[in-house]
Amino acid sequence: MASGAEVSQHDWSECRIELPAPESWLVLDLATDTPRLWARTVAEDRIGAHTSADRRDALVEDVLWYWSTAIRQRAVCAALLAPADGPVLASCTVREVPFSQELLCLEALHRAVELAEGPFFGSSSISEVDLPVGSAVRVHRMEPGTPEAAGGEVIEGVAHYILPRLHPVVLEARLLWSSIGLGDELATVADALVESIRLV
């Protein structure tokens, strides 16, 4: 988020987050050494071995894509909103983001978020909120899908950039989705998720 940024060594042992309607979420196992085997087991458990191989394989590839993204971003926890009877609706990640010491101030963090390079679609909603874990800058906006995603895809999301009270770090808690019609509902989910974050 800033030039010359660096990532601190966090000094908590675990990041905990409560998921609403847990049966609809899939927590990604970021510690597995066999992600494809894990993803295949997950697919069979969630949609059943009796479903078509094509459908199971599609879910496996989706899960692996999100898993790889979370690993690449060094997420400390990640989950997918993935009802058993449908596709992945949204992804949630919590990660420590690169920062410079001047960003350990809500005003400077807010300014950095406002100046972040796009491209973004439409207007962004940026505000400051107070969470149990610390103060945060909340941003709700739409942007193009990642390069790996299908061409022309638009992603909507709510990200909270958090300054934990007890730790000199910047955390990003982000919920992303591509079903734009679910925006209001999922923005509410994003707010509930960050309210539940605890660092232990």
Stockholm file with secondary structure:
# STOCKHOLM 1.0

chainA/1-200         MASGAEVSQHDWSECRIELPAPESWLVLDLATDTPRLWARTVAEDRIGAHTSADRRDALVEDVLWYWSTAIRQRAVCAALLAPADGPVLASCTVREVPFSQELLCLEALHRAVELAEGPFFGSSSISEVDLPVGSAVRVHRMEPGTPEAAGGEVIEGVAHYILPRLHPVVLEARLLWSSIGLGDELATVADALVESIRLV
#=GR chainA/1-200 SS CCTTCBCCCCCCSCEECCCSSGGGEEECCTTCSCHHHHHHHHHHHHHCTTSCHHHHHHHHHHHHHHHHHHHHTTEEEEEEECCTTSCCCEEEEEEECCBCGGGSSHHHHHHHHHTCCCCCEEEEEEEEEEETTEEEEEEEEEEECCTTSCTTCEEEEEEEEEEETTSSCCEEEEEEESCGGGHHHHHHHHHHHHHTCEEC
#=GC SS_cons         CCTTCBCCCCCCSCEECCCSSGGGEEECCTTCSCHHHHHHHHHHHHHCTTSCHHHHHHHHHHHHHHHHHHHHTTEEEEEEECCTTSCCCEEEEEEECCBCGGGSSHHHHHHHHHTCCCCCEEEEEEEEEEETTEEEEEEEEEEECCTTSCTTCEEEEEEEEEEETTSSCCEEEEEEESCGGGHHHHHHHHHHHHHTCEEC
//
